[in-house]
Amino acid sequence: MTSQGEASHELLQQVNRIVHSSAFGGSETLRHLLQFLASQSLDHPGHPIREREIAQAVFGRAEDFDPQNESVVRVQAGRLRSKLAEYYVSEGAADSLIVELPRGAYQLRSLRRASAPDPAVTDAASTGSMSRRRRRAVPLLIAGAVAIVAGVAGYVAGMKADRTQRQGPAVSAFWRTFTEAKEPPLLIFGNPRFVGSDFNGMRYWRDSDDPREALVDTYTSVGDLAGVFEVTRQLGAFRQPPYLKRAQLLSWDDTVDRNLVVVGSPISIRALREHPFLEKFVFKDRSEEPRVGVGAIRNLAPGTGEEEIYYGPEARPYQFDYAVVAHVPGVSLGRRTLVLAGITSHGTQAAAEFACREDFVQQLLQRLRAAGAPFPVYFECLLRVRVSGGVPVHPEILAVRIRQR
């Protein structure tokens, strides 16, 4: 049995390994934040670390710092969570100790990896790490998405899942179609097309105006990546980790004989435009009227008190988003598809987290039962999501539509 002193020493060694990794190489602020949280967690176990303490010690704020009016700590904590996830699906894929920063708190948590990851996955993660060292990361985007996401399965396979949250009765029922199938589902994640570079800025690729050679299709957003992480961890808890495929490499041959999980807006997954899974809540492209430049979800059969179109956020920092969680027929007879999509990547992340949380799924199943259609049933559910400090929180069910097929 490991003594408390040995455990503390091991945690400090792991934190030291993380802060000297390439994932943290470009962020002195996040390195300082992680080291401070580790020190406080060890020196004051069980004592909640307050935002004001972090603001003063890490970010040099004055004693009158007001966390209600300044979000710097929450924003940087969200970035730290993303960076830790990136580290553990790349250089840290084989590490025996996993360091986490749970949502809603600033006390670090360490978990012992249950088993070693598959060497092939570790090799893929290492390859992704070397690739990232050869390019700079663009803000809010992760380069080399294929290698990063391929490593998620290795992280999930060895992680001790929160059984109560991830395998409760509602979550188990919700995912049963995918976890009890003979073949693991195919997880398709958003992978928009861009033009430009991280040096001079990037924008969405325009089919009619931009030359093919200018296309950049190796990026995925942090929110979509977080969504993939949540779903893969969920399926890993049921010992049914999915096959992963980024949108730009998707072919219909990949989808014919599998259940599908789609993480990301259908607008960013171009192949899905040929097979629109959604029929009740349909995504509007930013290039379309009304309000060109703003994404939205069309409500094709609005009920009492509902809007015909729900517009996404326009100005940063985003304060809200809308998302869809839908269980619909698959490409082939007898197959199913789960769509987890937001107007922005904040909404996508929220939809994925919604589908993996026992309390949220319970609310959804109650709505279905109240409508006389207990699960499993085909449905589309519209969510409104509040965004705080760059992190999606408090998803709220706005409407649920039952589908016959």
C-alpha positions as CSV (number, residue, x, y, z in Angstrom):
1,M,0.0,0.0,0.0
2,T,1.3,3.4,-0.9
3,S,1.9,5.8,2.0
4,Q,0.6,9.3,2.0
5,G,4.2,10.7,1.6
6,E,4.8,8.4,-1.3
7,A,1.6,9.4,-2.9
8,S,2.4,13.1,-2.5
9,H,5.8,12.6,-4.0
10,E,4.3,10.6,-7.0
11,L,1.8,13.4,-7.6
12,L,4.5,16.0,-7.7
13,Q,6.6,13.9,-10.0
14,Q,3.6,13.6,-12.3
15,V,2.8,17.3,-12.3
16,N,6.5,18.0,-13.0
17,R,6.3,15.6,-16.0
18,I,3.1,17.3,-17.3
19,V,4.4,20.9,-17.0
20,H,7.6,20.0,-19.0
21,S,5.6,18.3,-21.8
22,S,5.2,19.8,-25.2
23,A,1.4,20.1,-24.6
24,F,2.2,22.8,-21.9
25,G,5.3,24.1,-23.6
26,G,3.6,27.3,-24.9
27,S,1.7,28.3,-21.7
28,E,3.6,29.5,-18.7
29,T,0.4,30.6,-17.1
30,L,-1.1,27.1,-17.2
31,R,2.1,25.6,-15.9
32,H,2.1,28.0,-13.0
33,L,-1.6,27.3,-12.3
34,L,-1.2,23.6,-12.3
35,Q,1.8,23.7,-10.0
36,F,0.0,26.1,-7.6
37,L,-3.1,23.8,-7.5
38,A,-0.9,20.8,-6.9
39,S,0.9,22.5,-4.0
40,Q,-2.3,23.6,-2.4
41,S,-4.0,20.2,-2.8
42,L,-1.1,18.5,-1.0
43,D,-0.5,21.2,1.7
44,H,-4.2,21.5,2.5
45,P,-6.0,18.3,1.6
46,G,-9.8,18.5,1.7
47,H,-9.6,22.3,2.0
48,P,-11.5,24.1,-0.9
49,I,-9.2,26.4,-2.9
50,R,-11.0,29.7,-3.5
51,E,-10.9,31.7,-6.7
52,R,-9.6,34.7,-4.9
53,E,-6.5,32.7,-3.7
54,I,-5.7,31.6,-7.2
55,A,-6.3,35.1,-8.7
56,Q,-3.8,36.6,-6.2
57,A,-1.2,33.9,-6.2
58,V,-1.2,32.9,-9.9
59,F,-2.5,36.0,-11.8
60,G,-1.3,38.8,-9.6
61,R,-4.7,40.2,-8.8
62,A,-5.3,42.6,-6.0
63,E,-6.8,41.6,-2.6
64,D,-10.1,43.2,-3.7
65,F,-10.5,40.7,-6.6
66,D,-14.2,40.0,-7.2
67,P,-14.8,36.6,-8.8
68,Q,-18.4,37.6,-9.7
69,N,-17.1,40.3,-12.0
70,E,-13.9,38.7,-13.3
71,S,-13.7,35.3,-14.9
72,V,-10.0,34.9,-15.4
73,V,-9.7,32.0,-13.0
74,R,-12.7,30.1,-14.4
75,V,-11.4,30.7,-18.0
76,Q,-7.9,29.5,-17.2
77,A,-9.2,26.5,-15.3
78,G,-11.2,25.5,-18.3
79,R,-8.1,25.8,-20.5
80,L,-6.2,23.7,-18.0
81,R,-8.8,20.9,-18.1
82,S,-8.5,20.9,-21.9
83,K,-4.7,20.8,-21.8
84,L,-4.7,18.0,-19.3
85,A,-7.0,16.0,-21.6
86,E,-4.7,16.8,-24.6
87,Y,-1.6,15.6,-22.6
88,Y,-3.2,12.3,-21.6
89,V,-4.2,11.4,-25.1
90,S,-0.7,12.2,-26.4
91,E,2.5,12.1,-24.4
92,G,0.8,10.9,-21.3
93,A,-1.1,8.0,-22.9
94,A,1.1,5.5,-21.0
95,D,1.4,7.4,-17.7
96,S,0.2,5.3,-14.7
97,L,-1.1,8.3,-12.7
98,I,-3.8,10.6,-14.1
99,V,-4.2,14.1,-12.8
100,E,-7.6,15.8,-13.1
101,L,-9.2,19.1,-12.3
102,P,-12.9,18.3,-11.6
103,R,-15.5,20.7,-12.9
104,G,-16.8,23.1,-10.2
105,A,-13.7,22.8,-8.0
106,Y,-10.1,23.7,-7.9
107,Q,-8.8,20.8,-5.9
108,L,-6.7,18.4,-8.1
109,R,-7.6,14.8,-8.1
110,S,-5.3,11.9,-9.1
111,L,-6.5,8.5,-10.3
112,R,-4.5,5.3,-10.8
113,R,-4.7,3.9,-14.3
114,A,-6.4,0.5,-14.0
115,S,-4.4,-1.1,-16.8
116,A,-1.8,-0.2,-19.3
117,P,-3.0,1.1,-22.7
118,D,-2.6,-0.8,-25.9
119,P,0.9,-0.2,-27.3
120,A,-0.5,0.6,-30.7
121,V,-2.6,3.4,-29.2
122,T,0.4,4.7,-27.4
123,D,2.4,4.8,-30.6
124,A,-0.4,6.7,-32.3
125,A,-0.4,9.2,-29.5
126,S,3.3,9.7,-29.6
127,T,3.1,10.3,-33.4
128,G,0.5,12.9,-32.8
129,S,2.7,14.6,-30.2
130,M,5.6,14.9,-32.6
131,S,3.3,16.3,-35.2
132,R,2.1,19.0,-32.9
133,R,5.6,20.0,-32.0
134,R,6.1,20.9,-35.7
135,R,3.3,23.4,-35.7
136,R,1.9,26.1,-33.5
137,A,-1.6,25.7,-32.0
138,V,-4.2,28.2,-33.2
139,P,-6.4,29.6,-30.3
140,L,-9.5,27.4,-29.6
141,L,-8.4,24.9,-32.2
142,I,-6.4,21.7,-31.8
143,A,-3.9,20.8,-34.6
144,G,-3.5,17.2,-35.7
145,A,-7.0,16.2,-34.6
146,V,-6.7,12.6,-36.0
147,A,-3.7,11.7,-33.8
148,I,-5.2,13.4,-30.8
149,V,-8.6,11.7,-30.9
150,A,-7.0,8.4,-31.8
151,G,-5.3,8.5,-28.4
152,V,-8.5,9.1,-26.5
153,A,-9.3,5.4,-26.5
154,G,-6.0,4.7,-24.7
155,Y,-6.9,7.2,-22.0
156,V,-10.4,5.8,-21.6
157,A,-9.3,2.2,-21.5
158,G,-7.2,2.8,-18.4
159,M,-9.2,5.3,-16.6
160,K,-11.3,4.5,-13.5
161,A,-14.7,5.7,-14.5
162,D,-17.1,7.3,-12.1
163,R,-19.5,4.3,-12.0
164,T,-22.3,6.2,-10.3
165,Q,-22.4,9.0,-12.8
166,R,-21.5,7.0,-15.9
167,Q,-23.4,3.7,-15.5
168,G,-26.5,4.7,-13.6
169,P,-29.8,3.2,-14.7
170,A,-30.8,6.1,-17.0
171,V,-27.4,6.3,-18.7
172,S,-27.3,2.5,-19.1
173,A,-30.7,2.4,-20.7
174,F,-29.9,5.4,-23.0
175,W,-26.7,3.9,-24.3
176,R,-27.8,0.2,-24.4
177,T,-28.4,0.2,-28.2
178,F,-24.8,1.1,-28.7
179,T,-23.2,-0.9,-25.9
180,E,-24.9,-4.2,-26.6
181,A,-24.4,-4.3,-30.3
182,K,-21.9,-6.8,-31.7
183,E,-19.7,-4.1,-33.3
184,P,-18.7,-0.9,-31.5
185,P,-20.3,2.2,-32.9
186,L,-18.5,4.5,-35.4
187,L,-17.9,7.9,-33.8
188,I,-17.8,10.7,-36.4
189,F,-16.5,14.1,-35.2
190,G,-16.7,17.6,-36.6
191,N,-13.8,18.6,-38.8
192,P,-14.5,21.9,-40.6
193,R,-12.7,23.1,-43.6
194,F,-10.6,26.3,-43.2
195,V,-8.4,28.6,-45.3
196,G,-5.4,30.4,-43.9
197,S,-2.9,29.6,-41.2
198,D,-2.3,30.2,-37.5
199,F,0.1,33.0,-38.5
200,N,-2.3,35.2,-40.6
201,G,-5.6,34.0,-39.3
202,M,-8.1,31.4,-40.5
203,R,-11.7,31.4,-41.9
204,Y,-14.1,28.9,-43.2
205,W,-13.4,27.5,-46.7
206,R,-15.8,28.7,-49.4
207,D,-16.5,26.2,-52.1
208,S,-17.1,28.8,-54.8
209,D,-14.2,31.2,-54.1
210,D,-11.3,29.3,-52.6
211,P,-8.8,27.1,-54.6
212,R,-8.6,23.5,-53.5
213,E,-4.9,23.7,-52.7
214,A,-5.7,26.4,-50.0
215,L,-7.9,24.0,-48.0
216,V,-6.8,23.1,-44.4
217,D,-8.8,20.2,-43.0
218,T,-6.7,19.0,-40.1
219,Y,-8.3,21.0,-37.3
220,T,-11.1,20.3,-34.9
221,S,-12.5,22.6,-32.2
222,V,-11.7,22.2,-28.5
223,G,-15.5,21.8,-27.7
224,D,-15.9,19.0,-30.3
225,L,-12.8,17.3,-29.0
226,A,-14.1,17.5,-25.4
227,G,-17.4,16.0,-26.7
228,V,-15.5,13.1,-28.3
229,F,-13.6,12.6,-25.0
230,E,-16.9,12.5,-23.0
231,V,-18.6,10.0,-25.4
232,T,-15.5,7.8,-25.7
233,R,-15.0,7.7,-22.0
234,Q,-18.7,6.8,-21.6
235,L,-18.5,3.9,-24.0
236,G,-15.2,2.9,-22.6
237,A,-16.9,2.5,-19.2
238,F,-19.2,0.0,-20.8
239,R,-16.2,-1.7,-22.4
240,Q,-17.4,-0.7,-25.9
241,P,-15.0,2.0,-27.1
242,P,-16.0,3.4,-30.5
243,Y,-14.1,3.5,-33.8
244,L,-13.2,7.1,-34.6
245,K,-13.4,8.9,-37.9
246,R,-13.0,12.6,-38.6
247,A,-15.5,14.2,-40.9
248,Q,-13.2,14.9,-43.8
249,L,-12.2,11.3,-44.1
250,L,-15.7,9.9,-43.8
251,S,-17.1,7.8,-46.6
252,W,-20.6,6.2,-46.8
253,D,-19.0,2.8,-46.9
254,D,-17.9,3.4,-43.4
255,T,-21.4,3.9,-42.1
256,V,-23.5,1.2,-43.8
257,D,-23.2,-1.6,-41.2
258,R,-22.6,0.3,-38.0
259,N,-24.4,2.3,-35.4
260,L,-23.2,5.9,-35.5
261,V,-22.5,8.6,-32.9
262,V,-22.1,12.0,-34.5
263,V,-20.3,14.6,-32.4
264,G,-20.4,18.0,-34.0
265,S,-22.7,20.2,-36.1
266,P,-24.0,18.6,-39.3
267,I,-22.8,21.8,-41.1
268,S,-19.2,20.9,-40.3
269,I,-19.7,17.2,-41.4
270,R,-20.3,17.7,-45.1
271,A,-20.9,14.0,-45.9
272,L,-23.9,14.1,-43.6
273,R,-25.6,16.7,-45.8
274,E,-26.3,13.8,-48.2
275,H,-28.2,12.0,-45.4
276,P,-29.8,14.6,-43.1
277,F,-30.5,12.7,-39.9
278,L,-32.4,15.5,-38.3
279,E,-36.0,16.3,-39.4
280,K,-37.5,18.4,-36.6
281,F,-34.6,20.7,-35.5
282,V,-32.4,21.5,-38.6
283,F,-29.2,23.4,-38.6
284,K,-28.9,26.6,-40.7
285,D,-25.6,27.3,-42.4
286,R,-24.0,30.6,-41.5
287,S,-24.0,31.5,-45.2
288,E,-27.8,31.2,-45.5
289,E,-30.5,33.8,-44.8
290,P,-31.8,35.0,-42.5
291,R,-29.0,36.8,-40.7
292,V,-26.0,35.7,-42.8
293,G,-23.0,35.0,-40.7
294,V,-25.0,33.6,-37.7
295,G,-25.6,29.9,-37.2
296,A,-29.0,28.8,-36.1
297,I,-31.3,25.8,-35.5
298,R,-34.7,25.8,-37.4
299,N,-37.7,24.5,-35.4
300,L,-39.7,23.1,-38.3
301,A,-42.9,22.5,-36.2
302,P,-42.9,25.1,-33.4
303,G,-45.2,24.5,-30.5
304,T,-46.9,27.0,-28.2
305,G,-44.3,29.5,-26.9
306,E,-41.5,28.1,-29.1
307,E,-39.6,30.1,-31.7
308,E,-39.3,29.2,-35.4
309,I,-35.6,29.7,-35.4
310,Y,-33.0,29.7,-32.6
311,Y,-30.1,31.9,-33.4
312,G,-26.6,31.1,-32.0
313,P,-24.3,33.6,-30.4
314,E,-22.7,36.4,-32.5
315,A,-20.3,38.2,-30.2
316,R,-17.4,36.8,-28.2
317,P,-17.1,35.8,-25.4
318,Y,-20.1,33.5,-26.0
319,Q,-22.7,33.6,-23.3
320,F,-25.1,30.8,-24.6
321,D,-25.6,28.3,-27.4
322,Y,-28.2,25.8,-28.7
323,A,-27.7,22.1,-29.3
324,V,-29.6,19.0,-30.4
325,V,-29.5,15.5,-28.8
326,A,-31.2,13.1,-31.2
327,H,-31.7,9.3,-31.4
328,V,-32.7,8.6,-35.0
329,P,-32.5,5.7,-37.5
330,G,-29.1,4.8,-39.0
331,V,-28.1,4.6,-42.6
332,S,-29.1,0.9,-42.8
333,L,-32.2,-0.9,-41.6
334,G,-31.9,-1.8,-37.9
335,R,-29.0,0.6,-37.3
336,R,-29.2,3.6,-35.0
337,T,-27.6,7.1,-34.9
338,L,-27.0,9.4,-32.0
339,V,-26.5,13.0,-32.9
340,L,-24.8,15.4,-30.4
341,A,-24.5,18.7,-32.1
342,G,-24.3,22.4,-31.2
343,I,-24.4,25.6,-33.3
344,T,-20.9,26.2,-31.9
345,S,-18.5,23.8,-30.3
346,H,-19.7,24.9,-26.9
347,G,-23.1,23.4,-27.7
348,T,-21.6,20.2,-29.0
349,Q,-19.6,19.7,-25.8
350,A,-22.8,20.4,-23.8
351,A,-24.8,17.9,-25.8
352,A,-22.2,15.2,-25.3
353,E,-22.0,15.9,-21.6
354,F,-25.8,15.9,-21.4
355,A,-25.9,12.4,-22.9
356,C,-23.3,11.1,-20.4
357,R,-24.8,12.5,-17.2
358,E,-27.3,10.5,-15.1
359,D,-29.3,13.5,-13.9
360,F,-29.6,15.0,-17.4
361,V,-30.6,11.7,-19.1
362,Q,-33.2,11.1,-16.4
363,Q,-34.8,14.4,-17.2
364,L,-34.9,13.5,-20.9
365,L,-36.4,10.0,-20.3
366,Q,-39.0,11.5,-18.0
367,R,-40.0,13.9,-20.8
368,L,-40.3,10.9,-23.2
369,R,-42.4,8.9,-20.8
370,A,-44.7,11.9,-20.2
371,A,-45.2,12.0,-24.0
372,G,-46.2,8.4,-24.0
373,A,-43.1,7.2,-25.7
374,P,-40.7,5.5,-23.3
375,F,-37.1,4.9,-24.5
376,P,-35.9,3.4,-26.7
377,V,-37.7,5.6,-29.2
378,Y,-36.6,7.9,-32.0
379,F,-36.6,11.5,-30.9
380,E,-35.0,14.9,-31.3
381,C,-34.3,17.1,-28.3
382,L,-33.5,20.8,-28.4
383,L,-31.2,22.2,-25.6
384,R,-30.4,25.7,-24.5
385,V,-26.9,26.0,-23.0
386,R,-25.4,28.7,-20.9
387,V,-21.7,29.4,-21.4
388,S,-19.7,30.8,-18.4
389,G,-16.0,31.5,-18.6
390,G,-15.7,29.7,-21.9
391,V,-17.3,26.5,-20.4
392,P,-20.8,25.2,-21.3
393,V,-23.0,24.8,-18.1
394,H,-26.6,24.1,-17.2
395,P,-28.1,22.6,-20.4
396,E,-31.9,23.1,-20.4
397,I,-34.4,21.1,-22.4
398,L,-36.5,23.4,-24.5
399,A,-38.4,20.9,-26.6
400,V,-38.6,17.2,-27.4
401,R,-40.1,15.7,-30.6
402,I,-41.0,12.1,-31.0
403,R,-40.3,10.5,-34.4
404,Q,-42.0,7.5,-36.0
405,R,-38.8,6.6,-37.8
